[in-house]
Amino acid sequence: MSKKWIQTADWKSEKHVPAIDIKGVKDGVAVVKVTVGKEIAHPNTTNHHIKWMDLFFWPEGEKFPVEIGYCTFDHHGETA
């Protein structure tokens, strides 16, 4: 993986940094939990919310990452 993608700063005060936890692996399939604002809660209001997330895996020795997950949160704020 290119070093330009590795973050080294202290992100404790940033509420938009995702925390990616692998909960386990069964039959070669990983259960992944992504949390935005694990250290500092994300506001998550109608005017300030997360609309989508994209999850990538960068295999060792490969030139490009591979998209392994995508989800949308389409109904947040729909009534406002």
Backbone as CSV, one residue per row, in Angstrom:
resi,resn,N_x,N_y,N_z,CA_x,CA_y,CA_z,C_x,C_y,C_z
1,MET,0.853,-1.179,0.000,0.000,0.000,0.000,0.890,1.229,0.000
2,SER,0.484,2.204,-0.740,1.236,3.453,-0.814,1.168,4.187,0.520
3,LYS,2.305,4.716,0.982,2.334,5.429,2.260,1.485,6.685,2.240
4,LYS,1.170,7.214,1.064,0.358,8.428,1.016,-1.057,8.192,1.539
5,TRP,-1.485,6.940,1.637,-2.830,6.634,2.119,-2.861,6.346,3.612
6,ILE,-1.713,6.227,4.242,-1.665,5.915,5.670,-1.709,7.211,6.474
7,GLN,-2.724,7.357,7.317,-2.884,8.548,8.142,-2.072,8.382,9.423
8,THR,-1.310,9.405,9.775,-0.486,9.322,10.981,-0.808,10.403,12.003
9,ALA,-1.702,11.324,11.680,-2.031,12.422,12.593,-2.916,11.925,13.736
10,ASP,-3.069,12.754,14.753,-3.953,12.446,15.871,-5.370,12.856,15.480
11,TRP,-6.253,11.893,15.325,-7.617,12.157,14.842,-8.645,12.123,15.967
12,LYS,-8.222,12.180,17.216,-9.153,12.068,18.343,-10.216,13.158,18.372
13,SER,-9.919,14.355,17.856,-10.891,15.447,17.907,-11.737,15.537,16.642
14,GLU,-11.524,14.656,15.697,-12.263,14.687,14.432,-13.446,13.728,14.513
15,LYS,-14.651,14.223,14.224,-15.836,13.382,14.343,-16.249,12.693,13.046
16,HIS,-15.468,12.816,11.993,-15.814,12.186,10.723,-14.869,11.047,10.346
17,VAL,-13.983,10.671,11.236,-13.030,9.608,10.940,-13.678,8.258,11.244
18,PRO,-13.730,7.366,10.261,-14.344,6.062,10.516,-13.427,5.141,11.311
19,ALA,-14.032,4.381,12.206,-13.332,3.312,12.916,-13.826,2.010,12.304
20,ILE,-12.910,1.192,11.834,-13.276,-0.055,11.169,-12.838,-1.213,12.054
21,ASP,-13.819,-2.006,12.498,-13.548,-3.152,13.367,-13.971,-4.428,12.656
22,ILE,-13.092,-5.418,12.637,-13.445,-6.731,12.103,-13.930,-7.563,13.281
23,LYS,-15.214,-7.909,13.254,-15.840,-8.609,14.368,-15.519,-10.097,14.376
24,GLY,-15.173,-10.641,13.227,-14.844,-12.058,13.141,-14.830,-12.505,11.694
25,VAL,-14.333,-13.720,11.484,-14.284,-14.304,10.148,-14.826,-15.723,10.244
26,LYS,-15.780,-16.044,9.363,-16.341,-17.388,9.331,-16.435,-17.829,7.885
27,ASP,-15.874,-18.970,7.584,-15.873,-19.514,6.220,-15.317,-18.518,5.215
28,GLY,-14.298,-17.772,5.620,-13.644,-16.828,4.717,-14.362,-15.505,4.539
29,VAL,-15.453,-15.300,5.277,-16.221,-14.050,5.176,-16.034,-13.257,6.467
30,ALA,-15.630,-12.007,6.330,-15.407,-11.153,7.498,-16.655,-10.341,7.813
31,VAL,-16.948,-10.204,9.097,-18.014,-9.321,9.556,-17.331,-8.029,9.989
32,VAL,-17.689,-6.934,9.318,-17.027,-5.652,9.530,-18.033,-4.646,10.075
33,LYS,-17.623,-3.898,11.101,-18.456,-2.823,11.643,-17.712,-1.509,11.443
34,VAL,-18.379,-0.549,10.786,-17.804,0.773,10.560,-18.574,1.768,11.418
35,THR,-17.842,2.527,12.232,-18.444,3.532,13.098,-17.831,4.884,12.774
36,VAL,-18.676,5.870,12.554,-18.183,7.232,12.340,-18.413,7.991,13.637
37,GLY,-17.341,8.543,14.177,-17.451,9.267,15.436,-17.387,8.362,16.639
38,LYS,-16.491,7.413,16.633,-16.372,6.490,17.763,-15.853,7.200,19.014
39,GLU,-14.866,8.062,18.857,-14.300,8.802,19.992,-15.152,10.021,20.349
40,ILE,-15.615,10.750,19.339,-16.479,11.921,19.518,-17.724,11.674,18.680
41,ALA,-18.878,11.695,19.300,-20.117,11.376,18.592,-20.350,12.306,17.406
42,HIS,-20.750,11.711,16.296,-21.099,12.489,15.108,-22.462,13.132,15.368
43,PRO,-22.679,14.396,14.955,-23.940,15.084,15.244,-25.177,14.354,14.713
44,ASN,-25.117,13.838,13.491,-26.200,13.075,12.879,-27.562,13.755,13.006
45,THR,-27.648,14.964,12.493,-28.902,15.709,12.469,-29.437,15.740,11.042
46,THR,-30.624,16.285,10.856,-31.206,16.392,9.521,-30.302,17.192,8.597
47,ASN,-29.686,18.236,9.108,-28.823,19.079,8.277,-27.378,18.591,8.201
48,HIS,-26.997,17.662,9.056,-25.607,17.194,9.087,-25.619,15.690,9.362
49,HIS,-25.718,14.916,8.301,-25.781,13.469,8.463,-24.949,12.774,7.389
50,ILE,-24.760,11.493,7.571,-24.013,10.679,6.614,-25.020,10.045,5.668
51,LYS,-24.845,10.279,4.389,-25.773,9.780,3.369,-25.346,8.415,2.828
52,TRP,-24.046,8.160,2.791,-23.559,6.885,2.265,-22.180,6.557,2.826
53,MET,-21.799,5.292,2.715,-20.462,4.821,3.081,-19.990,3.846,2.017
54,ASP,-18.703,3.885,1.748,-18.050,2.988,0.803,-16.886,2.341,1.538
55,LEU,-16.741,1.028,1.445,-15.667,0.322,2.133,-14.765,-0.350,1.103
56,PHE,-13.464,-0.098,1.223,-12.487,-0.656,0.290,-11.474,-1.508,1.035
57,PHE,-10.940,-2.490,0.328,-9.855,-3.336,0.823,-8.702,-3.221,-0.163
58,TRP,-7.498,-3.038,0.363,-6.329,-2.913,-0.496,-5.454,-4.146,-0.270
59,PRO,-5.575,-5.148,-1.144,-4.774,-6.363,-0.979,-3.277,-6.059,-1.042
60,GLU,-2.531,-6.699,-0.183,-1.084,-6.492,-0.141,-0.467,-6.833,-1.496
61,GLY,0.364,-5.934,-1.975,1.047,-6.142,-3.242,0.259,-5.721,-4.467
62,GLU,-0.995,-5.333,-4.283,-1.821,-4.909,-5.415,-1.683,-3.414,-5.641
63,LYS,-1.952,-2.995,-6.866,-1.809,-1.586,-7.229,-3.026,-0.755,-6.815
64,PHE,-4.209,-1.384,-6.818,-5.438,-0.645,-6.548,-6.275,-1.333,-5.467
65,PRO,-7.076,-0.555,-4.745,-8.003,-1.146,-3.771,-9.221,-1.734,-4.478
66,VAL,-9.960,-2.560,-3.740,-11.161,-3.212,-4.252,-12.334,-2.789,-3.378
67,GLU,-13.431,-2.365,-3.994,-14.632,-2.024,-3.222,-15.255,-3.314,-2.703
68,ILE,-15.475,-3.385,-1.391,-16.070,-4.590,-0.809,-17.404,-4.316,-0.122
69,GLY,-17.768,-3.051,0.004,-19.043,-2.738,0.631,-19.493,-1.329,0.312
70,TYR,-20.805,-1.159,0.210,-21.393,0.157,-0.041,-22.776,0.154,0.582
71,CYS,-23.109,1.204,1.293,-24.464,1.309,1.829,-24.908,2.765,1.803
72,THR,-26.214,2.940,1.696,-26.788,4.285,1.709,-27.762,4.389,2.878
73,PHE,-27.932,5.596,3.344,-28.879,5.899,4.412,-29.871,6.895,3.825
74,ASP,-30.744,6.400,2.969,-31.601,7.238,2.136,-32.706,7.976,2.880
75,HIS,-33.147,7.482,3.996,-34.326,8.066,4.637,-34.020,9.045,5.752
76,HIS,-32.754,9.250,6.053,-32.412,10.188,7.120,-32.737,11.614,6.675
77,GLY,-33.599,12.284,7.410,-33.938,13.663,7.090,-34.989,13.816,6.008
78,GLU,-35.591,12.713,5.570,-36.574,12.777,4.488,-37.814,13.589,4.870
79,THR,-38.147,13.655,6.157,-39.365,14.348,6.563,-39.153,15.833,6.789
80,ALA,-37.917,16.281,6.779,-37.631,17.693,7.058,-37.944,18.570,5.864
